[in-house]
Amino acid sequence: MVRFLKWVIVTVGILAGLIIGAAVLIPMFVDVGKYLPNIESMVTRQTGRSFSMGDDIKLSLFPWAGIRLSDLTLGNPEGFEKKPMISVKSFEVRVKVLPLFSKQIEVDKFIVDSPSIVLVKNKAGLGNWEHIGAVDTSSSAQKSQTQPSRDTSASPGTTSTELPIKSFIVEQFDIVNGFLSYADKGTGLSKKISDLNLNLSGISMDKAIAIVFGAKIDGKPVSLTGKVGPVGQNPGATDIDFNLMGKALDQLTVSLQGRLIKPLTEQKIDLALELKPFSPKKLFAALDQPVPIKTADVSVLEKLSLKALVKGSAKAVTLSNGVLVLDDSTINFSARAQAFEKPDLKFALSLDKIDVDRYLPPAAEKDSDGKTSAGDEAGNTGKNTDNPDSKSTTTDYTPLRRMVLDAKVNIGSLKVSGLTMTTITAVLAGKNGVFTLDPFTMDLYQGKAGATARVDVRKNTPATNLHLTTSGVQAGPAIRDSTGKDIIEGTMASDIALTMDGDTPEMIKKTLDGEGEIKFLDGAIVGVDIARTIRNAKADIGLKESTPEKPRTDFAELKIPYMATKGLLKIEDASLVSPLLRLVARGETSLIKEDLNFRIEPKLVATLKGQGDTKDRSGLLIPFVITGTWEEPKVTLDLEAIMKNRLPDADEIKQILKGDGSGDIKKKDVEDAAKKLIKGLLK
């Protein structure tokens, strides 16, 4: 028995030696090149394209099974250029033979030199990559009828992705000097990837794979370096770590570090994302593209960076520890998105400061005639003069009805349209088509401002409720910063409630309802001088000539209550109280027609009391009316009322100067103040 085993071993050894010897000697003596025409012919038949190879063919079988090919080309189909669609300067692969018998794959090298792929779509929309290979529909149909059907339903225990090998090692994997282009003859689109180089080293199942990739996209450099893995013996069933860094255009640098959690089963990701600081302006310059927005401040868009931790799956994505830096503004944020079919969104955002005006388009410049260039060349101003209902469209609010929203926003300092707001807090919520803003608060020019809002889109026409409040706001600086004009000064307080339906300006104007009050204390109306108006009235009736002065009406209290019904804004008993002067205003304006119909009744009274004076005072009354439109208001004196009420004579003016004996001030103070006012009115 022992002798038999010896002879078996010797025989097997001799056979193995003969096989190995043959594997070494055959490539040395067999001319593989004579089979070249057969190989080319076979590939041509299978692809339906012309195929050729170079004569430099090398074949080895032991100890490495390898092959080296050169000058491979695959041509274009009929109707395209004669140039090859695919070409490879050389291709070489070597695999160690003996480890294959123990289910171990050891690749010494896998090198593709100068691969080139040229993809073209003609004007008819047909690509040169389409219809590769002859399709025999009759044989396919016959096979589908003769082959027995297989049960593809999943069975227990078939989810394993374990490979039928023990190990897989590649010492060298290189793609050198690759080229890829795409051209669409119909649209003129053309893209090229050149100088493509990819090196993968240390490829195995139990070690991380090192990646070095570089290329030029339309001449612009991009690169990717880092490590991925290990993938494990059961790829996709275990976690895969990665640490990658990508660079583009010598401007962008992105770092991705994290883990793919069981990609084939749980399909989750845990990622630390970092976009290194870069200049958006320089990025667009590197792309040979203009910056898409023109900003009022040319020094912005010079710095942008982003950091965030990302965790996600097919069901939800969360962002945490997010930091976005834009120039000198920093945003800290976190977010969560789930139930993507709705979606269900939650985020929190904290911004330290931002001047939005710096990022807006520059203000319209004036030409030599003093006209702004805001309109187009035809002189359009942007105002729609057509029938608003003729172009109305219906907005589909179905996505908003599904959405769930929970958002919190905090802003330290915000400047928009010249208006500076600080300590801003906003909480937004939405569910089942109802969205609320509650609260919304801010510090505004030494005062406070707040708002609550509710938007209901459960019906096709949205319904909106809005409540606005202010207290202690210095109106002069606020209006001056936002409009560049002096309109009114004083401490403002307001309480405004509005309701409206619709989502277009026309619908909102037609349905606007509400009521409220705006109050200003210890201020002035700039641009309107009631005293001068009275003085001009006297000039009209021949007392004195009017003299131009800067319009301004000081007051102790200005109160404007209002009521809106279906777009008609009514003001009843608006009043201005000032020492020696009282004013009452009534009227209405239509938000739809944009017309004006107001009556202003200023009265000269004999008291220095302003705010808090509720007594009905007699005095010199000269009313005027405001008519016209918002764009062209007209202010005229009510001369008929003036003549009916009769101007006071000298004795009556003296009576006004004496006051009402209320004792609130000294008579001499009233006389002095009144004399100064009368002197101003009559001089």
C-alpha angles and dihedrals in degrees: 000000000000091000089050092054090048091053090048092051092046091048093050090048092051091048091048090050091050091049093048091045090050091048090054098041102039095067088049095056105025115088103223090180093074088068091056096097090050092051092048092048093049094050091047091054093047096047102032088228132102112264131188139173135196123251093245099099121154125186130185131177107179141078083349123030101216147151135197122198130179141198098013116178134178115193135221124260123254114293095037133088119292091239116108119267091210128022134169124191093206141345126197133176131170127187126185110243109206097054089058090073089062094046093258119132115202115178115192096191142351111187130171113185122202100343113186128193119183114190119190132179113198127218090267089061096251118136124216089229093062126100097018108172131022113279115212102198094181094055090044091054091047092051092049089054098044100041114085116242117253125218104244095180114124116259128199114280097020096109094085115116095191111144121235090238134079098220143359121201131174116183097188130018116172138167107188129197096346125182132200127175137176127194129179109199091192098056100022092238113153130178131175135191113194139168089033112177126173126181123182115184133180093023109181140126096250101040136061116262116233114222128199115175130168136167145145120243108202087338094310116120122239129173143178127197135168143076136293127190157309094241094194133219090292103046114209094015094079132051118275119209123208138184113184138165123196127193130190136185092350085280111074125063119179125184121201118184125165147075141289105221112217095322096199097045117020094019096201133147133208110191141171108206124194127175106193118228112280140160114254089201093055090045092058089045089054088052090051088238130126118245103268094226129050110217132204090228111054091197095068128093091048098118133037130158138160138198128177144148112234127198119175151154137175088280105043144008126202131190121198138173089020118175122182118183121194113178104302096345124095126197121193112195148165129189144177130198125186140151088042092194089070097015114232107206132184127172142158123204132186119187120185099201143328137176103212091185089070090062097044122094114276117268116272111269122230122237127219090279092055093250121136123235094229093113126064127262091273090060096255114158097196095253113133110232095172125099102286094211094054093068100035118133131195117244117217107228095179093109090053092049089058096043123103114201134185114169137162124190129186123182124183097199130359129181119191127164089351093304115124118209127178139191094022119184124182131174119191126187134174138177137153092006097308118111125187135191106201122176115014112167138162144163109250125185099325091321142072132261129188143170144185124198139182125194119188116195098167088112127050090256112058119228120211132195118190132183120185128184135178133178133182094001116156100230098192099062092038094054093039092053094046100042105018089233136107106233108143138355132200142076109306130210124173144173113192128175121186137174127188142165128217139038103249129074091244094053092045093051092051095049103035112132132166148098140231148128137255119200132188123190130199097356146108141246106235117207095028122080109186092182090056090047089056090046090052089051090058089048088053091057093045103260101117140338119263120243124206115249134164105277113245135141116194118207142178094213135009116186124183117183116183144182126200124201122176092335095314111120114204125190117197123186099350105175141195119199120195135153107281090359137082127180132189123187131190133169147090144254130201117227088203100048093028091218129146131224113166136145120207120196114191116185130193108222135184101242137086091211114118124159112037097020106131100165117116104246127202119218150115109330123194111166128194135185134227116213138151125068138308091262095043111026118181124210117196135166118247094234093171091059091045092054092045092051092045121219114264119256125228094276091051091049088052089052090052089051091054091062128211098288093245091141093224091123138013115274091231090056090053092047093049094047093044093048091053091050094046089047089053092048096049105033 
